[in-house]
Amino acid sequence: MTEQAIILPRPQKATKQQNWLQLYGSAPALAIAEYALSIDSLTLAVTQSTADALRLETELQFYVGGRLPVFHIPDWETLPYDHFSPHQDIISQRLEVLHTLPHLKQGILVAPISTLIQRLPPPDFFQQHVFLIKTGEQKSIEQLREQLTESGYRHVSRVTEHGEFAVRGSLIDLYPMASVNPYRLDFFDDEIDSIRTFDPESQRGDDAVEHIRLLPAHEFPFDEAGIKQFRKRFRECFDGLSKESILYRDVSQGVVPAGIEYYLPLFFERLGTLADHLPKDTHHIRFHGWEEALNKAWQQIGERYEQWRHDIERPILPPHMLYLPPEHFQETFTSKFIELYREQPSNDLSEQISKQAYPTCQPPSLPTQSKAEAPLHHLTTFIQSFPGRTLLVAESAGRREALLDMLQEENVKPTFVNNWPAFLSSDSPLCITQAMLEEGLLLEEQIAVISESQLFGKQVRQSRRRYKATPDANAIIANLTDLEIGSPVVHIDHGVGRYQGMTTIDIDGMEAEFLTLVYKGDDKLYVPVSSLHVISRYTGSSPENAPLHKLGSEQWQTVKRKTAEKVRDVAAELLDV
């Protein structure tokens, strides 16, 4: 059991259903962290939405302070029955968690309710499809190439993301799923001579390692046996439709079509759920509102099924094959759980369920007044009047220094601490640290945690997101560097075309470089290098089958409009509109 400082009342262990009440701000994360630190098993925290899960994960990282592992298993972040696949980084994260869970003795797993109702590959899938690659191993380049292909890895000219590999002479560059770094394998005849991490931007090798673990590139087997199983099950489920289905033909030819994840049951005799991957003694915590979120998710699945079920070229599976129906949820996931309320519930709770009320209050708003003589007047007044200790949390080193300068002008000097545990060990009444924390907390007359949003409002986080969304010139160039003649690319206004190289054109006596794209009907589009931000690599699951749009047609605008509608659907779901 991990040593720790407990500042909240210690709750009973979840041997029966309990309610935790009056947890404001980021106090839910603190309560979950302290509970998880007090038990010798895994704690599963279930949120209503993906946005809530991401926020909770960040808050838990702060309050755990490295004393326990914190994992997050997202859903696919696509709408049910979508015709495109999840991002490879999402699949990578999910595979890492599913592979790690059976061996986890203590820690916290965060999951939105949408992940819990997804059917998943059974645990033995990882026992059969995970292998090690070792330095000194007798294996030829061709043998490893075949093994990577069977594991679903995509052969590319330059490795940039999870699930890709490239062969260059006696070298294989490889980006394993769930790996922080890509690796470069150097072969000497039929032996792996060395394995080193490398930087995909500079292409330079780095640290040597003895072995790497290779997880499959997908949540389903795509070797010969997996394809055979898919074909058999497809014919059973969609009698007589195999000839009309492009998806069936693609899989039969060894091509991974976009959106194949929604045919997951066809690759297995039997699927599992997250419950099958959890240790038997896992403790369950759910945020209040989980039942409403469960029913809402199931309703959306049903609506999407009715919308897409009549397409004979792409027939879809019934919801119960892909998702766990609400009536089976409680029997699959334990009925002994803690229900967590962010505030005091307005209605009376059952007297049969034990309750734990926490001494937390709504974190105060202490807005900075930039034009005032003392911009931090609200903050300094609070610090002087609050009888307990205060921790200020800045989201970056630069913002921490800016806040320190402002405090210095008002003769306030906080002590810097590395993290939350260091703050608890400190005797200083006022401290400052650097961490991502959306909202602070207030423990009555004990501890106040003040986040940037309490001082500067929500625009701090929004402005950072806008900055990240701005195209970076170096990133654009790196993204396009490995394009080959004929590679599919996407123009933001004209859709998917094919790259035809660089062209120099004389304009009014001045030469300028242009990217040449060709579209359907052999129409050409010349894009000036100053406008490279409107071009990106095609990232579909199978570049060989990428569409070729026609310049000036409505086809691309229709795709963009439908995508925008899907984005709005996802946004509405995240915002619980």
ABEGO torsion letter per residue (X at the ends): XBBBBBABBBBBBBABBBBBBGBBEAAAAAAAAAAAAABBBBBBBBBABAAAAAAAAAAAAAAAGGABBBBBBBBAGBBBGBABBBBAAAAAAAAAAAAAAAABABEBBBBBAAAAABBBBBAAAAAAABBBBBBGBBBBAAAAAAAAAAAGBBBBABBABBGBBBBBEABBBBBBBGBABBBBBBBBEABBABBBBBBAAAGBBBBBBABBBBBBABABBABAAAAAAAAAAAAAABBGAAAABAAAAAAAAGBBBBGAAAAAAAABABBBBAAAABBAABBBBBBBGAAAAAAAAAAAAAAAAAAAAABAABBBBBAAAABBBAAAAAAABBABBBBBBABBBABBBBAABBBBBBBBBBBBBBBBBAABABAAAAAAAAAAABABBBBBBBABAAAAAAAAAAAAAAGBBBBBBABAAAAAABABABBBBBBBBABBBBBBGABBBBBAAAAAEAAAAAAAAAAAABBBAAAAAAAAAABBBGBBBBBAAAEBBBBAEBBBBBBGGBBBBBBBBBBBGGBBBBBBAAAAAABBBBABABAAABBBBBBGBAAAAAAAAAAAAAAAAAAAAAAGX
